[in-house]
Amino acid sequence: SALGASSTRGTVSTQGVYLPRIASEILTAVSQTQPTMVNVPVAASPSLTEQQRSSLHIQVQPGGGIGPNGQAMSNIQVGISVVPSSLVMDMLPPGILEHTFDITIQARGPNGEEIAAFTTPAPMTFPNVFNAAPGTKLNFLSFDHTTGRLVIEGTATVSADGMSVKTDPGTGISRPGWHGLTPPGTSKG
């Protein structure tokens, strides 16, 4: 469903945000003692090939969540789902007109409360849908809840076999929400 509607108040434009319904069966429990690899199930990614699906995952650290009030959360669940790109075209950073398929990463605590952030940026691997050359650096996008737009959160590098793109060391997904990649040649400028 969509929240809000596009409106203009003075010189500030507010845009509605589409929140896809997430099936609870796509959620994976995060271990309290070791990193947990969260994969995307077929039901949450019907438009992807099996190869693309196998290249789409996030690694969440033990415990891994911070609640909306800044408290550490344990016993969290995380899931990945593909969403239609057409829903985020108006949220792209200025100058970026093309991007990959879009995903949403959802996380919740033991009582169903939403996770505000991950305790450590979670390494993310995407399929290389642009067929970028091995070693190519791409920017990865994350939804900024403050501005209501996708922003460039960091960089990711195409694997040696050219099949996937992984966030670079020390970077990753810092909070649940919508994410994607920019095409080769797209810069922060």
C-alpha positions as CSV (number, residue, x, y, z in Angstrom):
1,S,0.0,0.0,0.0
2,A,1.1,3.6,-0.4
3,L,1.5,6.0,2.5
4,G,0.6,9.6,1.9
5,A,0.1,11.2,-1.4
6,S,2.3,13.5,-3.5
7,S,1.6,17.1,-2.4
8,T,3.3,20.4,-2.3
9,R,3.4,22.7,0.7
10,G,5.0,26.0,-0.2
11,T,8.3,25.0,-1.8
12,V,8.6,21.6,-0.1
13,S,7.3,18.5,-2.1
14,T,6.3,15.4,-0.1
15,Q,6.0,12.1,-1.9
16,G,4.1,9.0,-0.8
17,V,6.2,5.9,-0.1
18,Y,5.0,2.4,-1.2
19,L,5.4,-0.2,1.5
20,P,5.2,-3.7,0.0
21,R,3.5,-6.4,2.1
22,I,6.1,-8.8,3.4
23,A,5.2,-12.4,4.0
24,S,6.5,-13.6,7.4
25,E,7.7,-16.9,5.9
26,I,10.5,-15.0,4.1
27,L,12.0,-13.9,7.4
28,T,15.1,-15.7,8.7
29,A,16.0,-15.8,12.5
30,V,19.4,-14.2,13.2
31,S,21.7,-16.2,15.4
32,Q,22.9,-14.9,18.7
33,T,26.3,-16.4,18.4
34,Q,27.4,-16.3,14.7
35,P,26.8,-14.3,11.5
36,T,23.6,-15.3,9.7
37,M,23.3,-15.5,5.9
38,V,19.9,-14.4,4.8
39,N,18.9,-15.5,1.3
40,V,16.0,-14.4,-0.9
41,P,13.3,-17.1,-1.4
42,V,11.6,-17.8,-4.7
43,A,8.3,-16.5,-3.4
44,A,10.0,-13.1,-2.7
45,S,11.9,-12.9,-6.0
46,P,9.8,-14.4,-8.8
47,S,11.4,-12.2,-11.5
48,L,14.9,-13.4,-10.8
49,T,16.6,-16.4,-12.3
50,E,18.0,-19.1,-10.0
51,Q,21.5,-17.8,-10.6
52,Q,20.5,-14.2,-9.8
53,R,18.6,-15.5,-6.7
54,S,21.7,-17.3,-5.5
55,S,23.7,-14.1,-5.7
56,L,21.3,-12.1,-3.6
57,H,21.9,-12.3,0.2
58,I,22.9,-10.3,3.3
59,Q,25.0,-11.3,6.2
60,V,23.8,-10.1,9.5
61,Q,26.0,-10.2,12.6
62,P,24.9,-12.0,15.8
63,G,21.9,-10.3,17.5
64,G,22.3,-7.6,14.9
65,G,19.5,-5.1,15.6
66,I,18.9,-1.7,17.1
67,G,15.3,-0.8,18.0
68,P,13.6,2.5,17.3
69,N,14.5,3.9,20.7
70,G,18.2,3.0,20.3
71,Q,18.1,-0.2,22.4
72,A,19.9,-3.3,21.3
73,M,17.6,-6.0,20.1
74,S,18.1,-9.8,20.1
75,N,16.0,-12.6,18.5
76,I,15.5,-10.5,15.3
77,Q,14.3,-11.8,12.0
78,V,15.5,-10.5,8.6
79,G,14.1,-11.0,5.1
80,I,14.8,-9.9,1.5
81,S,12.1,-9.3,-1.2
82,V,12.3,-7.9,-4.7
83,V,10.1,-4.9,-5.4
84,P,9.2,-3.3,-8.8
85,S,11.7,-0.7,-9.9
86,S,8.9,1.6,-11.2
87,L,7.9,2.2,-7.5
88,V,11.2,4.0,-6.7
89,M,12.1,5.9,-9.9
90,D,11.0,9.2,-8.4
91,M,13.2,8.5,-5.3
92,L,16.5,8.1,-7.2
93,P,19.4,10.6,-6.4
94,P,19.8,13.5,-8.8
95,G,21.6,12.5,-12.0
96,I,20.8,8.7,-11.6
97,L,18.3,7.6,-14.2
98,E,19.0,3.9,-14.3
99,H,19.4,1.3,-11.6
100,T,19.0,-2.4,-11.0
101,F,16.0,-4.2,-9.7
102,D,15.1,-3.0,-6.2
103,I,14.9,-4.9,-3.0
104,T,13.6,-4.4,0.4
105,I,15.2,-5.7,3.5
106,Q,12.9,-6.0,6.4
107,A,13.8,-6.7,10.0
108,R,11.7,-7.2,13.1
109,G,12.2,-8.0,16.7
110,P,10.6,-10.8,18.7
111,N,7.4,-8.9,19.3
112,G,7.1,-7.8,15.6
113,E,8.6,-4.3,16.2
114,E,10.6,-2.9,13.4
115,I,14.4,-2.7,13.6
116,A,15.7,0.8,13.0
117,A,19.3,-0.2,12.1
118,F,21.8,-3.0,12.1
119,T,24.4,-2.9,14.9
120,T,27.1,-3.4,12.2
121,P,26.7,-2.6,8.5
122,A,25.6,-5.9,7.0
123,P,27.6,-7.0,3.9
124,M,25.2,-7.4,0.9
125,T,25.7,-9.3,-2.3
126,F,23.6,-8.5,-5.4
127,P,23.4,-10.3,-8.7
128,N,25.4,-8.5,-11.5
129,V,22.4,-7.6,-13.6
130,F,24.4,-4.9,-15.5
131,N,27.0,-7.5,-16.6
132,A,29.7,-5.1,-15.3
133,A,33.2,-6.4,-15.7
134,P,35.0,-8.2,-12.9
135,G,36.5,-5.7,-10.4
136,T,34.2,-2.9,-11.4
137,K,33.2,-0.6,-8.6
138,L,29.5,0.3,-8.4
139,N,27.6,2.5,-5.9
140,F,24.9,0.9,-3.8
141,L,21.8,2.8,-2.9
142,S,19.8,2.8,0.4
143,F,16.5,4.5,1.2
144,D,17.0,7.6,3.5
145,H,14.0,7.8,5.8
146,T,14.7,11.5,6.5
147,T,14.6,12.7,2.9
148,G,12.3,10.0,1.4
149,R,14.9,9.4,-1.4
150,L,17.4,6.7,-2.2
151,V,21.0,7.9,-1.5
152,I,24.4,6.5,-2.4
153,E,25.5,4.7,0.8
154,G,28.7,3.1,-0.3
155,T,30.5,1.1,-3.0
156,A,30.4,-2.5,-4.1
157,T,32.7,-4.5,-6.3
158,V,31.9,-7.0,-9.0
159,S,33.3,-10.5,-8.2
160,A,36.1,-12.2,-10.1
161,D,33.7,-14.5,-11.9
162,G,31.4,-11.5,-12.9
163,M,28.3,-13.1,-11.4
164,S,27.8,-10.9,-8.3
165,V,28.5,-7.6,-6.7
166,K,29.4,-7.4,-3.0
167,T,29.5,-4.3,-0.8
168,D,33.1,-3.3,-0.1
169,P,34.8,-4.2,3.3
170,G,33.7,-1.9,6.1
171,T,30.5,-1.0,4.2
172,G,27.1,-2.6,3.9
173,I,23.5,-2.1,4.6
174,S,23.1,0.0,7.7
175,R,19.4,-0.2,8.1
176,P,16.4,-2.1,6.8
177,G,14.6,-0.6,3.8
178,W,15.0,-0.3,0.1
179,H,18.3,-0.9,-1.6
180,G,19.8,-1.3,-5.1
181,L,22.9,-0.7,-7.3
182,T,23.7,2.1,-9.8
183,P,25.0,1.1,-13.2
184,P,28.7,1.2,-14.2
185,G,30.0,4.8,-14.8
186,T,27.5,6.4,-12.3
187,S,29.4,8.6,-9.8
188,K,28.4,10.5,-6.7
189,G,28.7,13.8,-8.5
